[in-house]
Every structure is written in structure tokens, then in C-alpha cells.
Amino acid sequence: MIQIRSIVLTTALLGHASAQGCHPAYVTGVSYSAGDMVSATTTVESTSIESCTPGTELCPSSGFRTTTTTTSETHNYECKSEPSSQFCSQSVFAPNGIFSGQAWIKESAECTGNASVTPATVPVPAAWGDGGCPNAFVSGADYAAAEIVSVQRTGFKMVYQCANEPTNLFCGMAGYEPTDGLYADQAWTALGSCSGTIAPTSSPNFVSLDDVGGCPGEYDSGVEYMEGDKISNNRVVYQCKSFPLSQRCSQIGYEPGNSIGSGAQAVEFWREAWSVVGSCSGSIAPTSSPVFVSLTDVVGCPDEWSQQTYEEGDRVSSMKLVFECKADPLSSYCGQAGYEPNTDAAAPDAWKVAWTVVGH
């Protein structure tokens, strides 16, 4: 009898054999760290081919009968060390998945029953060189080039540094989180572990802020704010951040200067949408709409935008205005639908992520 055995969904890296019981099953959405142990079940198909007498039950004219049997196997998996461990919590890298080998080490022996779990000892990376832990990472926040944050891991905190310009624009975006973002290594660099806190700076000294003159209007919850809009609150001037963070400028909970909670539990979500730009006194008259006649006359209009591949520096025209594709990596958006240059005030301003107005 010839037997062919195929294993489905088992492309993980095999580790050492183990006779211990099964660790708790992997659960999608749970946060896992280096050294964490889980179990996962894979489907195993065994196909056997045996000779038979043609004409008898279930025997084809070839004289060979094929039988397929499906069974299940359960194995333990260990989350890899940094930096691979940041993928362990993502479903696409789940144990028994096709990319599991990038995040998990699979034990070669099957497990049965329940393992006697003892707390795993996770090696603590070398400490970074500047003392305590910086502020915790906040998803969606706007991070400056080289800004540092801390992330809680199992048994320790890790310090990460945001990339240089213009890649720092991705540091707060979904998918680039230093916690478990799929593209985290493109935006963040691990510096080492930390403990304690960095001595807090004093409260903001608004006297040292640039004096921007008269105060713009105060924040109004009924107004739809756009990128670049300015408001004032207690003689401090705030500016709405660029798209897509500008979408939060009008949302409840993101009012400039507003804190939710108190004491150590206070959270300032407004920092994700607004930037402090200076101090003010008195009031100013509302500014008029942008005056495009002050733009440079580039002489002759380039082709209008179309959905194609654009590179840094490429130019297109729309409504007699000339737009230039920004530098990499933002240039990757220039040819995508939804990012086409558009000066209609009622249209989404996503194009500002990819294009710059350079003239008319």
C-alpha cells in the first residue's frame, strides 16, 4: 500500500520536540510578547492508495482505490524575540497560518492535555542611555522626527524613536505602531528598555511661545475645522493638523486644551488633532479665502491628473493651478484615486498628503 501524507496550513518553523501539555490556545486580538507560549491546531490530511478488485464496491477500473482521512494535530508555539515579537499579536501571523514562521517557533512534537504553566522569563533588552521612560505611545498622535516614546511589554517597557523627516509623518498612523504595527520597522527604531520615568518638565510656559498677535476666534463645537485652521483658548493659539488627523479637529473630546479624566489618569486627546503655535492678545479680523493670484506663474499648464504612477517632482494641473508630487514615501499616494488634486472646498482634502500647490 502506498501512503501519501499532506499537512495543510503548517508552514511554521519547527522548534525542538516537547512532551509537555498544550498551552492556552492562541486568541486573535490578544497582545502577545516575546517568550509567550500558546497552542494551535492544524488540519492534517492522510491519503492512502491501495489495490482492489475492479468491479467490487468502491473499486474503480484502474484497480487502485484512494482513501483520504482528515485528522487534527495540536502543537505549542513560542513567540519569537524582538523585533519579530511585534508580529505575534497580528492575525495574519497567527500560529498555523502561512506567515506564522516569521513570528512563532513551532514545537515539532504534538501536545496533549494542559501544560503546567510557569511564568516565562523574558530577557530584558539592554537599557537605553537616557534614564527613565518617555511618554507612552499614543496611536494617531502627530510625532516629530526623532521623537521618543515608550511601549509596555511583558515585564518591561521598551523605548522607540520616530524616523527622520518625512517618514515621521507615518509614526502615528495605523499599521506603523511600535507596539504591533505591520510596518513598524519603517517608522520606528527600538533603542532599548527603560524603567521609572523621565523627570517631568514643568507646565508649559506660554510666555515663551511666539506672540502671533491678535487672537483668532475661540473653538466652536458647531464648526467644521479644516487643516491649517487656527483658534484660541485662554490666549493660546492652536492650529488644526494636516489630513488625516484634521478629521478629528471638530470631534467631541478633541477640543484644544481639554483633558479627559484627572490627575495621573488624565488623557489629552486634543494633541492628536491640534498643535500649539503661539500666544495671542486682543482679537484679529477674519482672514479672507486664499488669494491664488499671489502664486508663481509657471507658464504653460502640465497635463491634468490621471490615475497612474507619479514620482517625486512630477507636476499636474487642475483648474489652472499647478500641483507637484511630494517626496517619497508620500509620492506613493500621488497616483491613487482619492488623492487627486482638488481645490473644491466641499471635496475631501486628502490630496494635501501627496501634492503641493506650486503655481498657476
Backbone hydrogen bonds in HBPLUS format (Angstrom, degrees):
<---DONOR---> <-ACCEPTOR-->    atom                        ^
c    i                          cat <-CA-CA->   ^        H-A-AA   ^      H-
h    n   atom  resd res      DA  || num        DHA   H-A  angle D-A-AA Bond
n    s   type  num  typ     dist DA aas  dist angle  dist       angle   num
A0002-ILE N   A0049-ILE O   3.04 MM  47  5.22 147.8  2.15 167.1 163.3     1
A0049-ILE N   A0002-ILE O   2.77 MM  47  5.22 177.2  1.77 168.7 168.7     2
A0004-ILE N   A0047-THR O   2.60 MM  43  5.05 160.4  1.64 174.4 178.2     3
A0047-THR N   A0004-ILE O   2.71 MM  43  5.05 152.5  1.79 167.5 173.3     4
A0006-SER N   A0045-GLU O   2.97 MM  39  5.47 153.3  2.04 164.1 172.7     5
A0045-GLU N   A0006-SER O   3.06 MM  39  5.47 146.0  2.18 160.9 171.4     6
A0008-VAL N   A0043-THR O   3.20 MM  35  5.70 146.9  2.31 154.0 163.8     7
A0106-LYS N   A0013-LEU O   2.79 MM  93  5.75 162.7  1.82 177.9 173.4     8
A0015-GLY N   A0106-LYS O   2.13 MM  91  5.12 144.4  1.23 169.0 164.6     9
A0108-SER N   A0016-HIS O   3.31 MM  92  5.89 139.9  2.48 107.1 116.8    10
A0022-CYS N   A0113-GLY O   3.02 MM  91  5.75 154.8  2.08 113.6 118.5    11
A0115-ALA N   A0022-CYS O   2.89 MM  93  4.91 157.8  1.94 123.2 119.7    12
A0039-SER N   A0024-PRO O   2.99 MM  15  5.86 139.7  2.16 127.0 131.3    13
A0026-TYR N   A0039-SER O   2.94 MM  13  5.86 151.6  2.03 167.3 160.6    14
A0030-VAL N   A0027-VAL O   3.32 MM   3  5.91 167.5  2.33 133.8 135.8    15
A0036-ASP N   A0033-SER O   3.07 MM   3  5.75 165.0  2.09 142.8 144.6    16
A0035-GLY N   A0079-CYS O   2.93 MM  44  5.12 174.5  1.93 135.6 136.2    17
A0079-CYS N   A0036-ASP O   2.87 MM  43  5.31 165.8  1.89 156.7 161.5    18
A0038-VAL N   A0077-TYR O   2.98 MM  39  5.37 159.1  2.03 150.9 157.6    19
A0077-TYR N   A0038-VAL O   2.71 MM  39  5.37 159.2  1.76 158.7 159.8    20
A0040-ALA N   A0075-HIS O   3.03 MM  35  5.80 152.2  2.11 159.0 167.6    21
A0075-HIS N   A0040-ALA O   3.09 MM  35  5.80 163.5  2.12 160.1 158.3    22
A0042-THR N   A0073-GLU O   2.79 MM  31  5.40 160.1  1.83 162.0 166.1    23
A0073-GLU N   A0042-THR O   2.98 MM  31  5.40 161.5  2.01 153.1 158.9    24
A0044-VAL N   A0071-THR O   2.77 MM  27  5.18 177.5  1.77 152.6 152.2    25
A0071-THR N   A0044-VAL O   2.78 MM  27  5.18 170.5  1.79 161.1 163.9    26
A0046-SER N   A0069-THR O   2.76 MM  23  5.11 168.5  1.77 156.8 160.7    27
A0069-THR N   A0046-SER O   2.77 MM  23  5.11 165.3  1.80 150.6 155.5    28
A0048-SER N   A0067-THR O   2.83 MM  19  5.29 164.4  1.85 157.6 160.7    29
A0067-THR N   A0048-SER O   2.87 MM  19  5.29 164.1  1.89 157.4 162.7    30
A0050-GLU N   A0065-ARG O   3.01 MM  15  5.45 163.1  2.04 153.1 155.8    31
A0065-ARG N   A0050-GLU O   2.78 MM  15  5.45 168.7  1.79 167.1 166.8    32
A0052-CYS N   A0063-GLY O   2.85 MM  11  5.11 152.1  1.92 133.5 134.4    33
A0056-THR N   A0053-THR O   3.06 MM   3  5.87 164.2  2.08 146.7 149.9    34
A0059-CYS N   A0056-THR O   3.12 MM   3  5.51 155.2  2.19 136.6 132.6    35
A0063-GLY N   A0060-PRO O   3.11 MM   3  5.81 159.3  2.15 117.2 122.9    36
A0111-CYS N   A0074-THR O   2.89 MM  37  5.86 160.0  1.93 152.4 155.8    37
A0107-GLU N   A0076-ASN O   2.96 MM  31  5.61 173.2  1.97 165.5 164.2    38
A0078-GLU N   A0105-ILE O   2.86 MM  27  5.07 154.2  1.93 138.7 146.9    39
A0105-ILE N   A0078-GLU O   2.83 MM  27  5.07 155.1  1.90 140.0 148.4    40
A0080-LYS N   A0103-ALA O   2.89 MM  23  5.61 173.9  1.90 158.1 156.5    41
A0085-SER N   A0081-SER O   3.20 MM   4  5.28 140.2  2.37 111.2 117.9    42
A0086-GLN N   A0083-PRO O   3.23 MM   3  6.05 163.8  2.26 121.2 124.8    43
A0087-PHE N   A0084-SER O   3.02 MM   3  5.89 169.6  2.03 126.6 129.8    44
A0088-CYS N   A0085-SER O   3.06 MM   3  5.30 155.4  2.12 109.2 116.6    45
A0090-GLN N   A0087-PHE O   3.02 MM   3  5.45 162.5  2.05 118.3 124.0    46
A0093-PHE N   A0090-GLN O   2.94 MM   3  5.60 152.8  2.02 118.2 126.3    47
A0094-ALA N   A0091-SER O   3.10 MM   3  4.94 163.0  2.13 110.3 110.1    48
A0097-GLY N   A0094-ALA O   2.88 MM   3  5.33 148.3  1.98 139.8 140.7    49
A0100-SER N   A0097-GLY O   3.29 MM   3  5.17 168.9  2.31 106.3 108.4    50
A0102-GLN N   A0099-PHE O   3.12 MM   3  5.91 166.2  2.14 124.1 128.0    51
A0103-ALA N   A0100-SER O   2.97 MM   3  5.53 154.9  2.03 117.3 124.7    52
A0104-TRP N   A0100-SER O   2.75 MM   4  5.60 164.1  1.77 172.4 176.0    53
A0193-SER N   A0126-ALA O   2.99 MM  67  5.95 153.0  2.06 126.4 132.8    54
A0128-TRP N   A0193-SER O   2.98 MM  65  5.79 157.7  2.03 157.3 153.2    55
A0133-CYS N   A0196-GLY O   3.32 MM  63  5.88 160.3  2.36  99.8 105.4    56
A0198-ILE N   A0133-CYS O   3.27 MM  65  5.57 143.5  2.41 137.5 128.2    57
A0150-SER N   A0135-ASN O   2.92 MM  15  5.95 140.6  2.08 134.5 140.6    58
A0137-PHE N   A0150-SER O   3.04 MM  13  5.87 148.9  2.14 159.9 155.4    59
A0141-ALA N   A0138-VAL O   3.21 MM   3  5.75 163.9  2.24 134.8 136.2    60
A0140-GLY N   A0172-GLY O   2.71 MM  32  4.58 141.0  1.86 135.4 143.0    61
A0147-GLU N   A0144-ALA O   3.12 MM   3  5.44 158.7  2.17 132.5 131.4    62
A0146-ALA N   A0162-CYS O   3.08 MM  16  4.79 139.2  2.26 115.9 123.0    63
A0162-CYS N   A0147-GLU O   2.76 MM  15  5.27 170.4  1.77 159.2 161.9    64
A0149-VAL N   A0160-TYR O   2.95 MM  11  5.49 153.0  2.02 152.2 160.1    65
A0160-TYR N   A0149-VAL O   2.94 MM  11  5.49 160.4  1.98 148.4 154.4    66
A0151-VAL N   A0158-MET O   2.79 MM   7  5.20 146.7  1.90 146.2 157.4    67
A0158-MET N   A0151-VAL O   2.81 MM   7  5.20 164.5  1.84 150.0 154.0    68
A0153-ARG N   A0156-PHE O   2.74 MM   3  5.32 156.9  1.79 158.3 165.3    69
A0194-CYS N   A0157-LYS O   3.00 MM  37  5.55 141.0  2.16 140.1 142.7    70
A0159-VAL N   A0192-GLY O   2.77 MM  33  5.53 165.0  1.80 164.8 169.2    71
A0191-LEU N   A0159-VAL O   2.81 MM  32  5.48 176.1  1.81 152.3 153.6    72
A0161-GLN N   A0189-THR O   2.84 MM  28  5.16 152.9  1.91 139.6 148.2    73
A0189-THR N   A0161-GLN O   2.97 MM  28  5.16 144.4  2.10 135.0 146.3    74
A0163-ALA N   A0187-ALA O   2.82 MM  24  5.17 135.4  2.02 155.6 154.4    75
A0168-ASN N   A0164-ASN O   3.15 MM   4  5.58 132.4  2.39 120.7 129.2    76
A0169-LEU N   A0166-PRO O   3.07 MM   3  5.95 169.5  2.08 124.7 128.0    77
A0170-PHE N   A0167-THR O   2.97 MM   3  5.82 169.5  1.98 126.8 130.1    78
A0171-CYS N   A0168-ASN O   3.08 MM   3  5.21 154.1  2.15 106.2 114.0    79
A0173-MET N   A0170-PHE O   2.96 MM   3  5.18 157.3  2.01 113.9 121.4    80
A0176-TYR N   A0173-MET O   3.13 MM   3  5.71 160.4  2.17 134.4 137.2    81
A0183-TYR N   A0175-GLY O   2.77 MM   8  5.81 171.2  1.78 175.3 175.4    82
A0181-GLY N   A0177-GLU O   2.89 MM   4  4.45 147.9  1.99 137.7 140.1    83
A0184-ALA N   A0181-GLY O   3.22 MM   3  4.83 164.1  2.24 107.4 105.5    84
A0186-GLN N   A0183-TYR O   2.96 MM   3  5.60 157.7  2.01 120.0 127.1    85
A0187-ALA N   A0184-ALA O   3.07 MM   3  5.50 146.4  2.18 110.9 120.0    86
A0188-TRP N   A0184-ALA O   2.86 MM   4  5.79 155.5  1.92 166.9 174.9    87
A0208-SER N   A0205-ASN O   2.97 MM   3  5.82 152.4  2.05 122.2 128.2    88
A0209-LEU N   A0206-PHE O   3.13 MM   3  5.15 157.1  2.18 101.4 108.5    89
A0279-SER N   A0210-ASP O   2.82 MM  69  6.08 155.9  1.88 146.7 154.7    90
A0212-VAL N   A0279-SER O   2.89 MM  67  6.03 164.4  1.92 169.8 169.9    91
A0281-SER N   A0213-GLY O   2.92 MM  68  6.13 153.1  2.00 147.0 155.1    92
A0215-CYS N   A0282-GLY O   3.31 MM  67  5.69 154.8  2.38  91.9  99.3    93
A0232-SER N   A0217-GLY O   3.05 MM  15  6.02 142.1  2.19 126.0 133.9    94
A0223-VAL N   A0220-ASP O   3.02 MM   3  5.57 170.9  2.03 124.7 126.2    95
A0229-ASP N   A0226-MET O   3.08 MM   3  5.69 167.6  2.10 139.7 141.7    96
A0228-GLY N   A0240-CYS O   2.97 MM  12  5.13 169.9  1.98 136.0 137.2    97
A0240-CYS N   A0229-ASP O   2.79 MM  11  5.32 163.1  1.82 158.4 164.0    98
A0231-ILE N   A0238-TYR O   2.97 MM   7  5.47 152.6  2.05 147.6 156.2    99
A0238-TYR N   A0231-ILE O   2.88 MM   7  5.47 164.4  1.90 154.0 159.3   100
A0233-ASN N   A0236-VAL O   2.89 MM   3  5.30 149.8  1.98 145.2 155.2   101
A0236-VAL N   A0233-ASN O   3.10 MM   3  5.30 151.5  2.19 106.6 115.3   102
A0280-CYS N   A0235-ARG O   2.99 MM  45  5.13 147.7  2.10 136.1 136.6   103
A0237-VAL N   A0278-GLY O   2.75 MM  41  5.27 179.2  1.75 153.2 153.4   104
A0277-VAL N   A0237-VAL O   2.93 MM  40  5.72 168.7  1.94 151.3 155.1   105
A0239-GLN N   A0275-SER O   2.79 MM  36  5.23 154.9  1.85 148.3 157.1   106
A0275-SER N   A0239-GLN O   2.92 MM  36  5.23 153.1  1.99 141.2 149.9   107
A0241-LYS N   A0273-ALA O   2.86 MM  32  5.55 170.5  1.87 161.4 158.8   108
A0245-LEU N   A0242-SER O   3.03 MM   3  5.88 114.0  2.48 141.5 141.2   109
A0246-SER N   A0242-SER O   3.18 MM   4  5.34 133.9  2.40 108.7 116.0   110
A0247-GLN N   A0244-PRO O   3.12 MM   3  5.82 163.2  2.15 118.0 122.8   111
A0248-ARG N   A0245-LEU O   3.06 MM   3  5.84 168.5  2.07 122.5 126.2   112
A0249-CYS N   A0246-SER O   3.13 MM   3  5.32 157.0  2.19 107.5 114.4   113
A0251-GLN N   A0248-ARG O   3.00 MM   3  5.13 159.6  2.04 110.4 117.1   114
A0254-TYR N   A0251-GLN O   3.19 MM   3  5.77 160.3  2.23 134.2 135.9   115
A0258-ASN N   A0255-GLU O   2.99 MM   3  5.50 157.8  2.04 143.9 143.9   116
A0260-ILE N   A0267-VAL O   2.87 MM   7  5.17 172.8  1.87 152.1 154.4   117
A0267-VAL N   A0260-ILE O   2.79 MM   7  5.17 153.0  1.87 142.7 151.8   118
A0265-GLN N   A0262-SER O   3.10 MM   3  5.49 137.5  2.29 140.1 135.7   119
A0266-ALA N   A0263-GLY O   3.19 MM   3  5.52 167.3  2.21 112.0 115.2   120
A0271-ARG N   A0268-GLU O   3.41 MM   3  6.15 160.0  2.45 115.3 119.0   121
A0272-GLU N   A0269-PHE O   2.95 MM   3  5.72 162.7  1.98 124.6 129.7   122
A0273-ALA N   A0270-TRP O   2.96 MM   3  5.42 149.4  2.06 111.5 120.4   123
A0274-TRP N   A0270-TRP O   2.86 MM   4  5.90 156.9  1.91 165.1 173.0   124
A0294-SER N   A0291-VAL O   3.33 MM   3  6.18 169.7  2.34 118.4 121.5   125
A0295-LEU N   A0292-PHE O   3.00 MM   3  5.48 167.1  2.02 117.2 120.8   126
A0360-HIS N   A0296-THR O   2.87 MM  64  6.25 150.8  1.96 151.6 157.5   127
A0317-SER N   A0303-ASP O   3.03 MM  14  5.97 141.2  2.19 123.7 131.6   128
A0314-ASP N   A0311-GLU O   3.03 MM   3  5.71 167.3  2.04 143.4 145.2   129
A0313-GLY N   A0325-CYS O   3.03 MM  12  5.14 174.5  2.03 134.8 136.3   130
A0325-CYS N   A0314-ASP O   2.81 MM  11  5.33 163.3  1.84 159.0 164.8   131
A0316-VAL N   A0323-PHE O   2.97 MM   7  5.41 151.6  2.05 146.6 155.6   132
A0323-PHE N   A0316-VAL O   2.85 MM   7  5.41 168.6  1.86 156.8 160.7   133
A0318-SER N   A0321-LEU O   2.92 MM   3  5.33 150.6  2.00 148.3 157.6   134
A0321-LEU N   A0318-SER O   2.95 MM   3  5.33 161.3  1.99 115.3 121.5   135
A0322-VAL N   A0359-GLY O   2.82 MM  37  5.17 175.4  1.82 136.7 136.3   136
A0358-VAL N   A0322-VAL O   2.92 MM  36  5.79 166.0  1.94 152.8 157.6   137
A0324-GLU N   A0356-THR O   2.77 MM  32  5.21 158.3  1.82 147.7 154.4   138
A0356-THR N   A0324-GLU O   2.94 MM  32  5.21 146.4  2.05 137.9 148.7   139
A0326-LYS N   A0354-ALA O   2.82 MM  28  5.51 164.4  1.85 166.3 162.9   140
A0330-LEU N   A0327-ALA O   2.99 MM   3  5.84 116.3  2.41 141.2 140.3   141
A0331-SER N   A0327-ALA O   3.24 MM   4  5.41 132.8  2.47 106.4 114.0   142
A0332-SER N   A0329-PRO O   3.14 MM   3  5.85 163.5  2.17 117.8 122.6   143
A0333-TYR N   A0330-LEU O   3.06 MM   3  5.85 168.2  2.08 122.4 126.1   144
A0334-CYS N   A0331-SER O   3.11 MM   3  5.29 151.4  2.20 106.1 114.4   145
A0336-GLN N   A0333-TYR O   3.02 MM   3  5.32 164.5  2.04 117.5 122.5   146
A0339-TYR N   A0336-GLN O   3.11 MM   3  5.78 157.9  2.16 138.8 141.0   147
A0347-ALA N   A0344-ASP O   2.94 MM   3  5.38 160.2  1.98 116.5 123.1   148
A0352-LYS N   A0349-ASP O   3.17 MM   3  5.89 160.7  2.21 117.7 122.3   149
A0353-VAL N   A0350-ALA O   2.99 MM   3  5.78 164.8  2.01 124.5 128.9   150
A0354-ALA N   A0351-TRP O   2.99 MM   3  5.50 138.8  2.16 110.4 120.6   151
A0355-TRP N   A0351-TRP O   2.86 MM   4  5.89 159.1  1.91 163.7 170.8   152
